[in-house]
Amino acid sequence: MNTQDGEQGNPAHSLFETFLRANHCEEVLGSFQALCGQLALEHKGQLQFYHKLKSCLNYWSAKALWGKLDKKAGHTDYDQGKACANTKCLVIGAGPCGLRTAIELAFLGARVVLVEKRDSFSRNNVLHLWPFTIHDLRALGAKKFYGRFCTGALDHISIRQLQLILLKVALLLGVEIHVNVQFKGLIPPAAKGSGRGGGWKAALQPSSSPVGQYEFDVLISAGGGKFVPEGFKRKEMRGKLAIGITTNFINRNSRAEVEVAEISGVARIYNQQFFQNLYNKTGQQGLPPSANPFPCPPGGPPQLCQGIRAEPPEPPGCRHV
């Protein structure tokens, strides 16, 4: 059975393919909810959901993905999903770190609930992927969700695309994800002898969120470097700093700009003619040569020169990020 046959012959197969191809956070969550409804599966934050879903989708395209995830789940550290089977976790933030942590906890067998204050992924900043990161993402089936993942010698991806890949994996592994929910603080367990019992809870906005009743043992804060839950200390580790030069273009909101999926730090290497034409058309604007401590070499394009800001009147195919 090919993918097209699977889509036409079974509504669940069609919904699953839609989920795999979804390119926006809202679309991913909506198609996944529709898939669960079609299969009459209740999506709870535990790994057992993954095994039930896998048994319902056994056509070849889905099997290729299950094979990768099963191989990953078979690592001895996960103890067949029993290592943290009695642990309940709350993860704050659906960035790459929060989602990847949620995935790891799911493989360990924990129940995982994740809250994210936004409902969309809009960060087109491009990340360089180290070899071990590429290996990890491939093991999670990244190519199945994003066909252009690390094609050829390219080793970069936009943050938005990375989030979409990890979001899909997390959902398949039973991670319960709630968007438009903001973490406001911790509610400690009731005092002993009060007769109420229970564990830690989270104060959330809106307060009507069902996650407010969720009791957890572990809190993972992945809401960004400036966000530190009250009562916790911030500890930051930095590697060697890298120097990058960014050129900002005026966003004319043209159709060509809207269609640009991402701007790569290595784009000039693979599209030299475009940047040469851009330089020929716009010339240099910004600091005069005498004021520029790092002057451009003769004939050098401005986007590679320190202190130069190029602002073409109508930049084709560029998006302000």
Rosetta blueprint (number, residue, H / E / L):
1 M L
2 N L
3 T H
4 Q H
5 D H
6 G H
7 E H
8 Q H
9 G H
10 N L
11 P H
12 A H
13 H H
14 S H
15 L H
16 F H
17 E H
18 T H
19 F H
20 L H
21 R H
22 A L
23 N L
24 H L
25 C H
26 E H
27 E H
28 V H
29 L H
30 G H
31 S H
32 F H
33 Q H
34 A H
35 L H
36 C H
37 G H
38 Q H
39 L H
40 A L
41 L L
42 E L
43 H L
44 K L
45 G L
46 Q L
47 L L
48 Q H
49 F H
50 Y H
51 H H
52 K H
53 L H
54 K H
55 S H
56 C H
57 L L
58 N L
59 Y L
60 W H
61 S H
62 A H
63 K H
64 A H
65 L H
66 W H
67 G H
68 K H
69 L H
70 D H
71 K H
72 K H
73 A H
74 G L
75 H L
76 T H
77 D H
78 Y H
79 D H
80 Q H
81 G H
82 K L
83 A L
84 C L
85 A L
86 N L
87 T L
88 K E
89 C E
90 L E
91 V E
92 I E
93 G L
94 A L
95 G L
96 P H
97 C H
98 G H
99 L H
100 R H
101 T H
102 A H
103 I H
104 E H
105 L H
106 A H
107 F H
108 L L
109 G L
110 A L
111 R E
112 V E
113 V E
114 L E
115 V E
116 E E
117 K L
118 R L
119 D L
120 S L
121 F L
122 S L
123 R L
124 N L
125 N L
126 V E
127 L E
128 H E
129 L L
130 W L
131 P H
132 F H
133 T H
134 I H
135 H H
136 D H
137 L H
138 R H
139 A H
140 L L
141 G L
142 A H
143 K H
144 K H
145 F H
146 Y L
147 G L
148 R L
149 F L
150 C L
151 T L
152 G L
153 A L
154 L L
155 D L
156 H E
157 I E
158 S E
159 I H
160 R H
161 Q H
162 L H
163 Q H
164 L H
165 I H
166 L H
167 L H
168 K H
169 V H
170 A H
171 L H
172 L H
173 L L
174 G L
175 V L
176 E E
177 I E
178 H E
179 V E
180 N L
181 V L
182 Q E
183 F E
184 K E
185 G E
186 L E
187 I E
188 P L
189 P L
190 A L
191 A L
192 K L
193 G L
194 S L
195 G L
196 R L
197 G L
198 G L
199 G L
200 W E
201 K E
202 A E
203 A E
204 L E
205 Q E
206 P L
207 S L
208 S L
209 S L
210 P H
211 V H
212 G H
213 Q H
214 Y L
215 E L
216 F E
217 D L
218 V E
219 L E
220 I E
221 S E
222 A L
223 G L
224 G L
225 G L
226 K L
227 F L
228 V L
229 P L
230 E L
231 G L
232 F L
233 K L
234 R L
235 K L
236 E L
237 M L
238 R L
239 G L
240 K L
241 L L
242 A L
243 I L
244 G L
245 I L
246 T L
247 T L
248 N L
249 F L
250 I L
251 N L
252 R L
253 N L
254 S L
255 R H
256 A H
257 E H
258 V H
259 E L
260 V L
261 A L
262 E L
263 I L
264 S L
265 G L
266 V L
267 A H
268 R H
269 I H
270 Y H
271 N L
272 Q H
273 Q H
274 F H
275 F H
276 Q H
277 N H
278 L H
279 Y H
280 N H
281 K H
282 T H
283 G L
284 Q L
285 Q L
286 G E
287 L L
288 P L
289 P H
290 S H
291 A H
292 N L
293 P L
294 F L
295 P L
296 C L
297 P L
298 P L
299 G L
300 G L
301 P L
302 P H
303 Q H
304 L H
305 C L
306 Q L
307 G L
308 I E
309 R L
310 A L
311 E L
312 P L
313 P L
314 E L
315 P L
316 P L
317 G L
318 C L
319 R L
320 H L
321 V L
